């Protein structure tokens, strides 16, 4: 590519060596751009500053981990202050600053610094705050949060571009008076390690390590967060208690981990097990080790969040079980491809029936898995995403006003 590429500065609280989803996405994109000749900087929390795989990393010193709500808020405030200071020292006219959404409202907090530095802002929107808080607590929460939404809207409206993950999120952003021509849909990709599928022996070894070699494995892999739906899964597990061939695995952690585990214990669901998060190097075998993979979303968060775990599940070539808005974006994708099935949050009985049908029909599972992999290659692979990101960043840095989706 041309040597006149604009300098790109990413800002996100987590980055390598953190394993959070946004950290892994940012590592892929930042290192991919650097390998293609782009000058890339990242501002993140932590202490390990300096060059890493072609990317210059700047650290705020604020902690990446936190405990309760007060600790979390203090960490967010410290990171935002540190990021603003580092950005003000680093920024140059003509830079493209890509701001993610960890912590929430980060883009609004840095908007003035970006404008004063003569740089162009791109908001990479992983989730939409403060509306997520409103969806969680109720509409009454929007009254005290209204000033934050005004600041957030202004940051979006004055930015060179906003990047969202799906059609529903795009509608949410256009609904805040952001011109559609300034919004691109660029789906999150599966981790680069999933480009090559694991061998049969690797998958068998993973299942043996879990102690489920002879089971039909239904897995939920990743963050058990507040926006995720679990009622239908636990209902299905209860219905299938008398079928010893089934086992449900929750592989990960998150804000609702203790809640879900407590409910499993209260219902005495012996067919449900909890496992720690898998390291990224083992992710391909871990995802492919299941016979079916779960993706969930509470309906009230549709348009505010797009579950990034979908990309990895599709890359693993396993049938997808989606629990969430039955007419939503992911449900429509599964019907259109087709590579799985969708269920409403109160549809645990049909989820259990579908699992029984898939268990006795391995050919159907094979076909669903093949179509899942094809869907990943068409919509969620990293290499095409990197090409589109380069086009977007080049346009943002050269004053071109282009649409990408």
N, C-alpha and C positions, 0 to 999 in steps of 0.2 A: 504494500500500500504506500501511499504518498508519505514523505517524511514530514509533511505539514499537518500532521494529525494534532488535534487539540489535546491538551493535557486533561485527563479525567481524574477527578477526586471523588471517591466514594466515602460516604459517612454512614456508619451503622455501629451500634453498640458492640456487637459480637463479630469476630473474625477469627481466622486461624490463630491458635489451634482449637478454638471452640467448635463444638459439634452441633450447635443449634441449627435449625433448618436455614435461617437467613444467613448464618455464617458460611454454611456449605455452598449455598447459591452464590454468595459474593466471592468466595474463593474461586469457584469455577469461572465466573465472569471476569474478575480482575486478572487472574492468571492467563485466561484465554486471550484477553485484550493485550496483555503485556507480551505474550508470545507472538502476537500478530504485529508488534511494533509500536503499540500505543504507550505513551508515558502515563503510568497509572500510580495513583496514591490512594491509600486507604486510611481513614481516621477511625479508630476503634478504641474500646476500653482495654485496660490491661497494661502490661509493662514491656512486652517483647517487641520493641520498636526496631526499625531498620529494614533493609531489603530482604525480601523472601520470594523466591521464584519469580523474579523480575518485577515485583510490586514493592513500592516503598511504603512501609507501614508506619504510621504515626500513632502513638498511644496517649490516651488522656490520663492514665493511671487510675481512673475510677474502676471499681470492681465489676467483673462480669457476672458474678453470682450474688444472690441476695436471699434473704429469708422471708419474713412476713411483708405485709403491705407497706409499713413504714420504711423498712430497709430498702424495699424495691423503689419507693418514691425518692428516697435520699440518693440512691445510686443513679437514678434517672437524672435528677437535678445536677449531681456532680458530673455525670457524663456530658450533659448538654453544655454546661459551663466550660468544661475542658475542650469539648469539640469546637465550640464557638471560638475559643482562644486560639486553638491550633489552626482552624480554618482561616481566621483573620490574618495570621502570620504567613500562611502558605499560599493563599489565593492570589491569582494574577488575572489581569484582564484577558478575556478569551477562554478561560478555563470552563470546562463543563463539570458542574458539581451534581453528582447523583446522590440524592438523599433517600434513604430507606425509612421504614416506619418502626424501628426499634431504637430508642423508646418511642411510644406514641407521641405525636405532635412534634417530632424532631424537625420536620420540614418547615413548620411554622416558626419554630425557634431559631432556625438558621437563615430564614428568608432574607432578613435585612442584611446580614453579613455577606450573603452571596451577591445581593444587588449592589452594595457599597463597593465590593471588590471588582465589579465589572465582569462577573462571571455569568454563565447561563445555568439555570436550575432545571434539573430533571427530577421529578418525584417518582420513585419506584415504590408504588403503593402495594404493600403486602396485606394490609388490613386497614380498615377505615375507622379511625377514632375521631371524635368521641362517640359516634353513633353506636359503636360496639358496647360502650358502657350503658347507653340508653337501652339497648336491646336486652342487656343483662339485668339492669335494675328497674326498668320501666320508664315510661315517658316523662315522669316527674323529674328524672335526673337530668333532662336536657336543659332545664331552666338555669341551674348554676353553671352548666357546661356551655351555654350559648356563646359566651365571649370566646371560648377556645375554638368553637366551630367557625366563628367569624374570622379569626386569625388564620385558621387552617384553609378556609375558602380563599382568602386573599392570597395566600402562598401558592395554592394551586393555580389560581387565575392569572397570577403574574409570572408563573414559570414558563420556560420555553416548552416543556412537554411534561405530560403525566403518563406513566406506564402502569397499566392495570393487568390483572390476571385473567379476566373473563368478561363476557358480555354483561352479566349482572352488575359487576363492579363498575364497568364503564357507564352504565345507566346511573349508578349512584353518583359518579363524579360529574357527569353532564348535568345531573339534577342540581348541582351546586354552581351552575352558570360557568362551567369550564367549557370552552368551545370544543366540539367533537373533533375538529381538525388537530387539536393539540393533545389528543389522547390516543395512545396505542395499546392494543391488546397484545402482550407478549407473555405467553404462559410460562410459568416456572418449569424447568426441565428436570428430568431425573438425574441424580448424581452421575458424574462421568463414569464411575466404576460400573454402572449398570449397562453401559453400551454393549459389553460382551456378557452373554448369559452364562451362568455357572454350568459345569458339567454335571451329569447324572451322579457321579461319585461324590462331588462336592455337596450336592443337595442331600444325598443319602447320609453323608457324614453329619450334616447339620441336623437332620431329623433324629439321627441316633443320639447326638449330643443332647438334644432336648428330651430324649426318651419317648418319642412319639412315632417311631418308625412304622408301627402297624396301625396308626390312627388316621382318620380324616381330619386334617388340621385346618381350623378356621382361625385366622390371625388378624389382630389389630396391631399394626406396627407404627410406632411413632408417639407423638405428643398426645396425652390424654388431657386436653385443654378444656377451658370453659365453653368454647364454642362447639364442642363435639357432643354427639348424641350416643347414649349407651343403653337406653331402656330396651329397645328392640333386641339388641344383642343378648342381654341378660334374660329376656323373656324366651328367646330361642334356646339359650343354653338350658334353662329350666325345663322346657318341653322335651329336650333331647337328653335329659338326665338318665333316662332308662335305656339309652342307646350308647353302649360303651365304646363304640367305634368312633365317636366324635369327641374332639377336644378343642377348646377355645383357648387361644393364647393372647394375652395382652403383653406386648413387647415394647417397653418404653417407660416413660414417667410423665409427670405433668401435674397441673393444679387439681385435677379431679381424680388422680391416682388413688389416694386414700379413700375417697368417697366410693369409687367403684369397687375397690377391694373390700371395703366394709359391707357393701351390699351383697357381694358374692359370699362373704362369710355368713351374713345374716340369713341368706337363702340356702346356705349349705350346698353350693354348686361345686361338686367335686370334679366336674369336667371343665373347670375354668382354672387356668394357671397364669401366674404373673412372672415375667422374665425381665431382666434389666435391658436397657437399650443396647443394640448391637453396634460395635464400632463400624465406621464407614467402610473399612477394608473388607468386612465380612457381610456387608449389606446385601449383596447380590444373592448369596446362598441363603441368607436369612429370609428374604422376601420370597424366593422361589421354594423355600422349604415348606410353605403352606400349600394346601390344596385350593384354598380360596382366601382372598384378602378383603378386609373391611375398610371402607372409607365412610366417615360420618360427618354430618353437619346439622346443628339445630336449625330448624326452618327460620327462626327469627334473625339469624345471622346471614341469610342469603343476600348477596349483593354487598356484603361487608367483608367477607372472607372467602377465599377459594382454597380448599384443602390441598396443600402442596404434595401430600403423600400419594395422591392419585397418580402422579407421574411415575413414581417408583414402582407402584403396584402394577401399572401397565407394562413398564419395562421388564418386570419379572416374568411376564407372560402367564399370569394367573387370572382366573375369573374374578371379577370385581363385584362385591356386594356393597351397594351404597345405601345408607340409611340417612334420610334427610328429606328436603322438599321434593315430593314426588313429581312435580312438574318443573323442577329446577334445571339448571344448566348441566349438571353432572348426570342427572337422571336421563335427560334427553340425549346426552352423548352415549350412554350405555345402550339406549334403544336404537340409536342411529348406527352404531358400529357393526353389530351388537357384540358386546364382550362381557356382559354381566347382567345384573338385575338390580332394580331400585325398590326401596321400601319406605313407607312412612314410619315415623317414630313409634307409632302404636301398632305396627304390622309385624310383631315378632313371630306370630304364628305362621304367617306366610314365609317369613325368612327361614324358619325351621323346616317347613315343607320343601322349600327350594333346596336347602342343603341335603335333605334326604334324596331328592331327585338327582342332584348332581353326584351324590355318593355312588349311586347305582348305575350311573351312565358316564364312565370315564371318557368315552368318545366325545360326548358333549362338552365335558370339561376341557378336553384337548383343543376342540374347535374354538371355544370361548377364549382359552389362553392364547392361541395363535392370533386371534383377532385383537386381543389386548396388546400383544407385542406390536402388531401392525399399527395400532392406534398410537402407541408410544412413538414409533419411528416416524409417523406422519406429523404428529402434533407436539411431542414432548421431548424430543432429542436435543442434546446440547449444541451440536455443530450448526444446525439451521438457526437456532436461537442466537448463537454468537454472531452469525452473519447479519441478522436483523438488528441486533444491538449495535453493531458497528455502523450500519447505515443510519440508525437513529442518532447516535452520538456525533457522527460526522455532520449530519444536517443541523443538529443543535449547535455545534461549534462553528458553523459557517454561515449562520443566519438564514439558512434555507428553511422554509415553512412547509414541511412535508407531512403527509399522512402515512402511517405504516400499518394501520389496521382499520 
